[in-house]
């Protein structure tokens, strides 16, 4: 397993960034009347998931690390809610909805796993540092 030195090395960061970009591309086709509501909300929440970078910077303090991961998890769940609205309003098809919803389920799973194993991520001993690869 490779050593993780930067938050960009985390699979969960990479996947959340990539998925936020997919949502951005999709939102370009939302009706203009949604610009300051649905488009803005889903854009903000999907991008906020990648605030995993803040958690990474707080690994020295386990409770802060968990709190920031919790924020990212909440943003991922909020994004799933906005995706439901997008689908219900017929701004995406069922295949797109299922794909994005499942991607966020995977992201949420990785975040929950990191929180449940926070001691491994926050330990700065050479034996444990960066040996996880979520």
OpenMM code with the backbone's topology and positions (N, CA, C; nanometers):
from openmm import Vec3, app, unit

residues = "UNK UNK UNK UNK UNK UNK UNK UNK UNK UNK UNK UNK UNK UNK UNK UNK UNK UNK UNK UNK UNK UNK UNK UNK UNK UNK UNK UNK UNK UNK UNK UNK UNK UNK UNK UNK UNK UNK UNK UNK UNK UNK UNK UNK UNK UNK UNK UNK UNK UNK UNK UNK UNK UNK UNK UNK UNK UNK UNK UNK UNK UNK UNK UNK UNK UNK UNK UNK UNK UNK UNK UNK UNK UNK UNK UNK UNK UNK UNK UNK UNK UNK UNK UNK UNK UNK UNK UNK UNK UNK UNK UNK UNK UNK UNK UNK UNK UNK UNK UNK UNK UNK UNK UNK UNK UNK UNK UNK UNK UNK UNK UNK UNK UNK UNK UNK UNK UNK UNK UNK UNK UNK UNK UNK UNK UNK UNK UNK UNK UNK UNK UNK UNK UNK".split()
positions = [
    Vec3(0.0840, -0.1176, 0.0000),
    Vec3(0.0000, 0.0000, 0.0000),
    Vec3(0.0888, 0.1243, 0.0000),
    Vec3(0.0541, 0.2226, -0.0800),
    Vec3(0.1370, 0.3415, -0.0912),
    Vec3(0.1174, 0.4366, 0.0269),
    Vec3(0.2199, 0.5145, 0.0532),
    Vec3(0.2155, 0.6114, 0.1610),
    Vec3(0.1421, 0.7361, 0.1125),
    Vec3(0.0581, 0.7892, 0.1981),
    Vec3(-0.0182, 0.9088, 0.1660),
    Vec3(0.0497, 1.0272, 0.2324),
    Vec3(0.0923, 1.1218, 0.1518),
    Vec3(0.1601, 1.2400, 0.2042),
    Vec3(0.0707, 1.3632, 0.2010),
    Vec3(-0.0179, 1.3697, 0.1031),
    Vec3(-0.1021, 1.4875, 0.0833),
    Vec3(-0.2479, 1.4457, 0.0707),
    Vec3(-0.3382, 1.5386, 0.1020),
    Vec3(-0.4802, 1.5043, 0.0930),
    Vec3(-0.5197, 1.4653, -0.0490),
    Vec3(-0.4496, 1.5161, -0.1484),
    Vec3(-0.4805, 1.4809, -0.2872),
    Vec3(-0.4507, 1.3341, -0.3179),
    Vec3(-0.3725, 1.2693, -0.2325),
    Vec3(-0.3406, 1.1275, -0.2497),
    Vec3(-0.4530, 1.0360, -0.2024),
    Vec3(-0.5462, 1.0890, -0.1251),
    Vec3(-0.6556, 1.0088, -0.0714),
    Vec3(-0.7563, 0.9738, -0.1805),
    Vec3(-0.7925, 0.8478, -0.1898),
    Vec3(-0.8926, 0.8055, -0.2875),
    Vec3(-1.0251, 0.8782, -0.2652),
    Vec3(-1.0616, 0.8985, -0.1408),
    Vec3(-1.1883, 0.9651, -0.1101),
    Vec3(-1.1858, 1.1106, -0.1576),
    Vec3(-1.0715, 1.1761, -0.1482),
    Vec3(-1.0598, 1.3129, -0.2000),
    Vec3(-1.0712, 1.3111, -0.3526),
    Vec3(-0.9986, 1.2220, -0.4154),
    Vec3(-0.9995, 1.2138, -0.5615),
    Vec3(-1.1405, 1.1867, -0.6138),
    Vec3(-1.2088, 1.0923, -0.5493),
    Vec3(-1.3432, 1.0569, -0.5942),
    Vec3(-1.4413, 1.1717, -0.5689),
    Vec3(-1.4294, 1.2399, -0.4567),
    Vec3(-1.5218, 1.3506, -0.4289),
    Vec3(-1.4969, 1.4669, -0.5244),
    Vec3(-1.3718, 1.4934, -0.5578),
    Vec3(-1.3396, 1.6002, -0.6522),
    Vec3(-1.3952, 1.5671, -0.7910),
    Vec3(-1.3705, 1.4447, -0.8341),
    Vec3(-1.4179, 1.4001, -0.9657),
    Vec3(-1.5706, 1.4061, -0.9745),
    Vec3(-1.6378, 1.3637, -0.8700),
    Vec3(-1.7841, 1.3618, -0.8705),
    Vec3(-1.8402, 1.5037, -0.8667),
    Vec3(-1.7762, 1.5927, -0.7935),
    Vec3(-1.8186, 1.7337, -0.7936),
    Vec3(-1.8053, 1.7926, -0.9335),
    Vec3(-1.7022, 1.7538, -1.0049),
    Vec3(-1.6838, 1.8020, -1.1421),
    Vec3(-1.7935, 1.7484, -1.2349),
    Vec3(-1.8340, 1.6234, -1.2142),
    Vec3(-1.9435, 1.5667, -1.2935),
    Vec3(-2.0722, 1.6449, -1.2696),
    Vec3(-2.0970, 1.6789, -1.1445),
    Vec3(-2.2168, 1.7567, -1.1109),
    Vec3(-2.2086, 1.8956, -1.1726),
    Vec3(-2.0923, 1.9561, -1.1690),
    Vec3(-2.0746, 2.0871, -1.2313),
    Vec3(-2.1105, 2.0815, -1.3792),
    Vec3(-2.0598, 1.9807, -1.4491),
    Vec3(-2.0886, 1.9667, -1.5921),
    Vec3(-2.2375, 1.9451, -1.6158),
    Vec3(-2.2995, 1.8623, -1.5333),
    Vec3(-2.4436, 1.8359, -1.5452),
    Vec3(-2.5245, 1.9637, -1.5201),
    Vec3(-2.4824, 2.0417, -1.4219),
    Vec3(-2.5592, 2.1608, -1.3827),
    Vec3(-2.5590, 2.2687, -1.4915),
    Vec3(-2.4688, 2.2612, -1.5858),
    Vec3(-2.4667, 2.3570, -1.6969),
    Vec3(-2.5948, 2.3492, -1.7804),
    Vec3(-2.6646, 2.2353, -1.7696),
    Vec3(-2.7855, 2.2139, -1.8489),
    Vec3(-2.9141, 2.2355, -1.7690),
    Vec3(-2.9018, 2.2767, -1.6416),
    Vec3(-3.0212, 2.3076, -1.5632),
    Vec3(-3.0834, 2.4357, -1.6184),
    Vec3(-3.2136, 2.4507, -1.6028),
    Vec3(-3.2786, 2.5739, -1.6492),
    Vec3(-3.2225, 2.6971, -1.5776),
    Vec3(-3.2236, 2.8083, -1.6456),
    Vec3(-3.1694, 2.9336, -1.5899),
    Vec3(-3.2405, 2.9740, -1.4614),
    Vec3(-3.3699, 2.9425, -1.4486),
    Vec3(-3.4424, 2.9801, -1.3268),
    Vec3(-3.3927, 2.9052, -1.2030),
    Vec3(-3.3133, 2.8019, -1.2231),
    Vec3(-3.2557, 2.7265, -1.1107),
    Vec3(-3.1181, 2.7787, -1.0698),
    Vec3(-3.0662, 2.8775, -1.1411),
    Vec3(-2.9292, 2.9251, -1.1193),
    Vec3(-2.9012, 2.9627, -0.9739),
    Vec3(-2.9900, 3.0345, -0.9097),
    Vec3(-2.9663, 3.0829, -0.7739),
    Vec3(-3.0292, 2.9944, -0.6664),
    Vec3(-3.0773, 2.8804, -0.7072),
    Vec3(-3.1327, 2.7878, -0.6083),
    Vec3(-3.0676, 2.6510, -0.6235),
    Vec3(-3.1265, 2.5657, -0.7008),
    Vec3(-3.0775, 2.4285, -0.7120),
    Vec3(-2.9346, 2.4210, -0.7653),
    Vec3(-2.9036, 2.4941, -0.8694),
    Vec3(-2.7692, 2.4906, -0.9278),
    Vec3(-2.6658, 2.5353, -0.8254),
    Vec3(-2.6955, 2.6442, -0.7572),
    Vec3(-2.6043, 2.6976, -0.6563),
    Vec3(-2.5878, 2.6010, -0.5391),
    Vec3(-2.6992, 2.5468, -0.4917),
    Vec3(-2.6953, 2.4584, -0.3747),
    Vec3(-2.6179, 2.3297, -0.4016),
    Vec3(-2.6469, 2.2654, -0.5133),
    Vec3(-2.5791, 2.1381, -0.5414),
    Vec3(-2.4316, 2.1616, -0.5729),
    Vec3(-2.4016, 2.2750, -0.6338),
    Vec3(-2.2616, 2.3086, -0.6600),
    Vec3(-2.1838, 2.3288, -0.5314),
    Vec3(-2.2428, 2.4022, -0.4392),
    Vec3(-2.1757, 2.4281, -0.3109),
    Vec3(-2.1571, 2.3003, -0.2301),
    Vec3(-2.2636, 2.2227, -0.2168),
    Vec3(-2.2524, 2.1030, -0.1330),
    Vec3(-2.1571, 2.0003, -0.1925),
    Vec3(-2.1616, 1.9813, -0.3242),
    Vec3(-2.0735, 1.8807, -0.3850),
    Vec3(-1.9274, 1.9222, -0.3724),
    Vec3(-1.8999, 2.0505, -0.3852),
    Vec3(-1.7618, 2.0972, -0.3696),
    Vec3(-1.7176, 2.0933, -0.2246),
    Vec3(-1.8104, 2.1129, -0.1328),
    Vec3(-1.7747, 2.1120, 0.0091),
    Vec3(-1.7346, 1.9744, 0.0598),
    Vec3(-1.7768, 1.8700, -0.0094),
    Vec3(-1.7353, 1.7346, 0.0302),
    Vec3(-1.5837, 1.7249, 0.0268),
    Vec3(-1.5221, 1.7914, -0.0681),
    Vec3(-1.3767, 1.7836, -0.0822),
    Vec3(-1.3029, 1.8599, 0.0277),
    Vec3(-1.3759, 1.9163, 0.1218),
    Vec3(-1.3115, 1.9798, 0.2369),
    Vec3(-1.2444, 1.8759, 0.3262),
    Vec3(-1.2376, 1.7553, 0.2784),
    Vec3(-1.1572, 1.6502, 0.3415),
    Vec3(-1.0154, 1.7040, 0.3604),
    Vec3(-0.9786, 1.7951, 0.2741),
    Vec3(-0.8460, 1.8574, 0.2845),
    Vec3(-0.8291, 1.9266, 0.4195),
    Vec3(-0.9370, 1.9849, 0.4731),
    Vec3(-0.9304, 2.0468, 0.6057),
    Vec3(-0.9068, 1.9406, 0.7129),
    Vec3(-0.9778, 1.8286, 0.7005),
    Vec3(-0.9590, 1.7199, 0.7972),
    Vec3(-0.8153, 1.6708, 0.7948),
    Vec3(-0.7604, 1.6577, 0.6747),
    Vec3(-0.6232, 1.6101, 0.6614),
    Vec3(-0.5275, 1.7029, 0.7351),
    Vec3(-0.5528, 1.8314, 0.7267),
    Vec3(-0.4677, 1.9285, 0.7944),
    Vec3(-0.4843, 1.9291, 0.9456),
    Vec3(-0.5896, 1.8655, 0.9958),
    Vec3(-0.6165, 1.8631, 1.1397),
    Vec3(-0.5885, 1.7261, 1.2013),
    Vec3(-0.5159, 1.6411, 1.1329),
    Vec3(-0.4886, 1.5056, 1.1830),
    Vec3(-0.4171, 1.5050, 1.3168),
    Vec3(-0.3488, 1.6118, 1.3477),
    Vec3(-0.2773, 1.6206, 1.4748),
    Vec3(-0.3747, 1.6182, 1.5933),
    Vec3(-0.4985, 1.6597, 1.5673),
    Vec3(-0.6020, 1.6674, 1.6707),
    Vec3(-0.7185, 1.5776, 1.6289),
    Vec3(-0.7242, 1.4598, 1.6862),
    Vec3(-0.8198, 1.3579, 1.6426),
    Vec3(-0.9645, 1.4073, 1.6417),
    Vec3(-1.0062, 1.4801, 1.7448),
    Vec3(-1.1449, 1.5283, 1.7495),
    Vec3(-1.1720, 1.6279, 1.6372),
    Vec3(-1.0778, 1.7122, 1.6066),
    Vec3(-1.0936, 1.8061, 1.4949),
    Vec3(-1.0973, 1.7326, 1.3623),
    Vec3(-1.0137, 1.6312, 1.3495),
    Vec3(-1.0107, 1.5476, 1.2297),
    Vec3(-1.1490, 1.4857, 1.2056),
    Vec3(-1.2045, 1.4256, 1.3095),
    Vec3(-1.3363, 1.3616, 1.2992),
    Vec3(-1.4440, 1.4652, 1.2685),
    Vec3(-1.4360, 1.5807, 1.3330),
    Vec3(-1.5362, 1.6858, 1.3095),
    Vec3(-1.5365, 1.7302, 1.1635),
    Vec3(-1.4200, 1.7469, 1.1054),
    Vec3(-1.4122, 1.7900, 0.9655),
    Vec3(-1.4587, 1.6789, 0.8707),
    Vec3(-1.4282, 1.5544, 0.9029),
    Vec3(-1.4790, 1.4437, 0.8216),
    Vec3(-1.6310, 1.4361, 0.8319),
    Vec3(-1.6842, 1.4632, 0.9506),
    Vec3(-1.8287, 1.4656, 0.9706),
    Vec3(-1.8925, 1.5732, 0.8839),
    Vec3(-1.8285, 1.6887, 0.8757),
    Vec3(-1.8778, 1.7953, 0.7880),
    Vec3(-1.8821, 1.7476, 0.6428),
    Vec3(-1.7772, 1.6810, 0.5988),
    Vec3(-1.7725, 1.6309, 0.4609),
    Vec3(-1.8809, 1.5268, 0.4368),
    Vec3(-1.9028, 1.4411, 0.5352),
    Vec3(-2.0090, 1.3408, 0.5220),
    Vec3(-2.1450, 1.4090, 0.5105),
    Vec3(-2.1686, 1.5094, 0.5927),
    Vec3(-2.2949, 1.5832, 0.5869),
    Vec3(-2.3157, 1.6491, 0.4520),
    Vec3(-2.2104, 1.7051, 0.3954),
    Vec3(-2.2191, 1.7680, 0.2634),
    Vec3(-2.2485, 1.6642, 0.1549),
    Vec3(-2.1916, 1.5453, 0.1691),
    Vec3(-2.2178, 1.4382, 0.0725),
    Vec3(-2.3646, 1.3960, 0.0784),
    Vec3(-2.4173, 1.3860, 0.1997),
    Vec3(-2.5586, 1.3493, 0.2153),
    Vec3(-2.6503, 1.4607, 0.1640),
    Vec3(-2.6111, 1.5856, 0.1876),
    Vec3(-2.6886, 1.6979, 0.1340),
    Vec3(-2.6887, 1.6935, -0.0189),
    Vec3(-2.5737, 1.6633, -0.0776),
    Vec3(-2.5651, 1.6536, -0.2232),
    Vec3(-2.6589, 1.5453, -0.2749),
    Vec3(-2.6687, 1.4341, -0.2030),
    Vec3(-2.7620, 1.3290, -0.2443),
    Vec3(-2.9057, 1.3804, -0.2442),
    Vec3(-2.9392, 1.4642, -0.1478),
    Vec3(-3.0735, 1.5216, -0.1430),
    Vec3(-3.0989, 1.6107, -0.2640),
    Vec3(-3.0004, 1.6972, -0.2967),
    Vec3(-3.0157, 1.7837, -0.4141),
    Vec3(-3.0239, 1.7005, -0.5410),
    Vec3(-2.9513, 1.5893, -0.5463),
    Vec3(-2.9605, 1.5009, -0.6628),
    Vec3(-3.1020, 1.4452, -0.6782),
    Vec3(-3.1670, 1.4170, -0.5652),
    Vec3(-3.3055, 1.3694, -0.5712),
    Vec3(-3.3955, 1.4755, -0.6336),
    Vec3(-3.3744, 1.6016, -0.5961),
    Vec3(-3.4532, 1.7097, -0.6556),
    Vec3(-3.4244, 1.7224, -0.8044),
    Vec3(-3.2979, 1.7136, -0.8423),
    Vec3(-3.2603, 1.7241, -0.9829),
    Vec3(-3.3301, 1.6147, -1.0635),
    Vec3(-3.3306, 1.4939, -1.0098),
    Vec3(-3.3958, 1.3822, -1.0787),
    Vec3(-3.5475, 1.4024, -1.0826),
    Vec3(-3.6061, 1.4431, -0.9701),
    Vec3(-3.7513, 1.4636, -0.9633),
    Vec3(-3.7978, 1.5740, -1.0582),
    Vec3(-3.7121, 1.6716, -1.0821),
    Vec3(-3.7444, 1.7817, -1.1740),
    Vec3(-3.7109, 1.7473, -1.3195),
    Vec3(-3.6644, 1.6262, -1.3421),
    Vec3(-3.6324, 1.5760, -1.4763),
    Vec3(-3.5170, 1.6513, -1.5423),
    Vec3(-3.4190, 1.6918, -1.4603),
    Vec3(-3.3001, 1.7579, -1.5149),
    Vec3(-3.1881, 1.6579, -1.5397),
    Vec3(-3.2119, 1.5323, -1.5035),
    Vec3(-3.1188, 1.4230, -1.5330),
    Vec3(-3.2002, 1.2954, -1.5477),
    Vec3(-3.1416, 1.1981, -1.6140),
    Vec3(-3.2127, 1.0712, -1.6300),
    Vec3(-3.1798, 0.9765, -1.5137),
    Vec3(-3.2487, 0.8654, -1.5106),
    Vec3(-3.2351, 0.7704, -1.3999),
    Vec3(-3.0938, 0.7118, -1.3915),
    Vec3(-3.0337, 0.6844, -1.5050),
    Vec3(-2.8980, 0.6291, -1.5060),
    Vec3(-2.7989, 0.7289, -1.4437),
    Vec3(-2.8096, 0.8561, -1.4809),
    Vec3(-2.7227, 0.9591, -1.4232),
    Vec3(-2.7445, 0.9691, -1.2730),
    Vec3(-2.8719, 0.9691, -1.2337),
    Vec3(-2.9042, 0.9787, -1.0913),
    Vec3(-2.8437, 0.8618, -1.0136),
    Vec3(-2.8679, 0.7413, -1.0607),
    Vec3(-2.8166, 0.6226, -0.9902),
    Vec3(-2.6646, 0.6243, -0.9827),
    Vec3(-2.5991, 0.6628, -1.0912),
    Vec3(-2.4534, 0.6690, -1.0941),
    Vec3(-2.4009, 0.7667, -0.9879),
    Vec3(-2.4542, 0.8884, -0.9870),
    Vec3(-2.4061, 0.9894, -0.8918),
    Vec3(-2.4434, 0.9539, -0.7483),
    Vec3(-2.5649, 0.9032, -0.7287),
    Vec3(-2.6077, 0.8631, -0.5941),
    Vec3(-2.5158, 0.7533, -0.5397),
    Vec3(-2.4834, 0.6565, -0.6233),
    Vec3(-2.3946, 0.5473, -0.5813),
    Vec3(-2.2529, 0.5969, -0.5540),
    Vec3(-2.2056, 0.6914, -0.6328),
    Vec3(-2.0726, 0.7491, -0.6069),
    Vec3(-2.0697, 0.8142, -0.4684),
    Vec3(-2.1764, 0.8854, -0.4336),
    Vec3(-2.1792, 0.9474, -0.3007),
    Vec3(-2.1944, 0.8445, -0.1899),
    Vec3(-2.2634, 0.7328, -0.2151),
    Vec3(-2.2670, 0.6256, -0.1155),
    Vec3(-2.1257, 0.5725, -0.0897),
    Vec3(-2.0465, 0.5584, -0.1944),
    Vec3(-1.9081, 0.5124, -0.1790),
    Vec3(-1.8249, 0.6148, -0.1015),
    Vec3(-1.8404, 0.7409, -0.1349),
    Vec3(-1.7675, 0.8473, -0.0658),
    Vec3(-1.8050, 0.8489, 0.0821),
    Vec3(-1.9338, 0.8414, 0.1105),
    Vec3(-1.9801, 0.8391, 0.2498),
    Vec3(-1.9212, 0.7196, 0.3228),
    Vec3(-1.9188, 0.6044, 0.2583),
    Vec3(-1.8611, 0.4849, 0.3199),
    Vec3(-1.7144, 0.5036, 0.3549),
    Vec3(-1.6390, 0.5660, 0.2637),
    Vec3(-1.4971, 0.5905, 0.2912),
    Vec3(-1.4797, 0.6888, 0.4073),
    Vec3(-1.5626, 0.7916, 0.4107),
    Vec3(-1.5535, 0.8895, 0.5199),
    Vec3(-1.5872, 0.8261, 0.6550),
    Vec3(-1.6920, 0.7464, 0.6568),
    Vec3(-1.7311, 0.6779, 0.7808),
    Vec3(-1.6195, 0.5841, 0.8253),
    Vec3(-1.5586, 0.5150, 0.7311),
    Vec3(-1.4479, 0.4257, 0.7635),
    Vec3(-1.3303, 0.5037, 0.8230),
    Vec3(-1.2989, 0.6185, 0.7642),
    Vec3(-1.1900, 0.7012, 0.8184),
    Vec3(-1.2216, 0.7464, 0.9607),
    Vec3(-1.3477, 0.7841, 0.9845),
    Vec3(-1.3860, 0.8283, 1.1190),
    Vec3(-1.3776, 0.7141, 1.2199),
    Vec3(-1.4210, 0.5970, 1.1776),
    Vec3(-1.4205, 0.4837, 1.2704),
    Vec3(-1.2786, 0.4329, 1.2987),
    Vec3(-1.1840, 0.4686, 1.2119),
    Vec3(-1.0438, 0.4294, 1.2302),
    Vec3(-0.9560, 0.5535, 1.2470),
    Vec3(-1.0119, 0.6563, 1.3081),
    Vec3(-0.9411, 0.7851, 1.3171),
    Vec3(-0.8050, 0.7742, 1.3838),
    Vec3(-0.7918, 0.6834, 1.4780),
    Vec3(-0.6631, 0.6712, 1.5471),
    Vec3(-0.5512, 0.6308, 1.4510),
    Vec3(-0.5844, 0.5545, 1.3482),
    Vec3(-0.4833, 0.5154, 1.2490),
    Vec3(-0.4406, 0.6346, 1.1634),
    Vec3(-0.5343, 0.7241, 1.1361),
    Vec3(-0.5055, 0.8407, 1.0527),
    Vec3(-0.4379, 0.9510, 1.1308),
    Vec3(-0.4653, 0.9542, 1.2609),
    Vec3(-0.4123, 1.0632, 1.3441),
    Vec3(-0.2835, 1.0264, 1.4147),
    Vec3(-0.2469, 0.9018, 1.4104),
    Vec3(-0.1227, 0.8592, 1.4729),
    Vec3(-0.0049, 0.9075, 1.3902),
    Vec3(0.0892, 0.9672, 1.4568),
    Vec3(0.2062, 1.0177, 1.3859),
    Vec3(0.3294, 0.9311, 1.4094),
    Vec3(0.3067, 0.8086, 1.4595),
    Vec3(0.4207, 0.7186, 1.4738),
    Vec3(0.4581, 0.6670, 1.3355),
    Vec3(0.5806, 0.6361, 1.3147),
    Vec3(0.6268, 0.5927, 1.1829),
    Vec3(0.5633, 0.4605, 1.1417),
    Vec3(0.5153, 0.3821, 1.2387),
    Vec3(0.4547, 0.2541, 1.2059),
    Vec3(0.3180, 0.2708, 1.1409),
    Vec3(0.2446, 0.3784, 1.1745),
    Vec3(0.1085, 0.3939, 1.1252),
    Vec3(0.0905, 0.5061, 1.0244),
    Vec3(0.1812, 0.5955, 1.0160),
    Vec3(0.1625, 0.7168, 0.9367),
    Vec3(0.1396, 0.6878, 0.7881),
    Vec3(0.0201, 0.7264, 0.7422),
    Vec3(-0.0101, 0.7211, 0.5998),
    Vec3(-0.0164, 0.5854, 0.5363),
    Vec3(-0.0404, 0.4800, 0.6126),
    Vec3(-0.0452, 0.3478, 0.5513),
    Vec3(-0.1852, 0.3106, 0.5032),
    Vec3(-0.2816, 0.3935, 0.5324),
    Vec3(-0.4165, 0.3706, 0.4816),
    Vec3(-0.4263, 0.4355, 0.3450),
    Vec3(-0.5210, 0.3912, 0.2652),
    Vec3(-0.5335, 0.4499, 0.1321),
    Vec3(-0.6804, 0.4640, 0.0931),
    Vec3(-0.7543, 0.5421, 0.1688),
    Vec3(-0.8946, 0.5667, 0.1335),
    Vec3(-0.9031, 0.6896, 0.0498),
] * unit.nanometer
topology = app.Topology()
chain = topology.addChain("A")
for resn in residues:
    res = topology.addResidue(resn, chain)
    for name in ("N", "CA", "C"):
        topology.addAtom(name, app.Element.getBySymbol(name[0]), res)
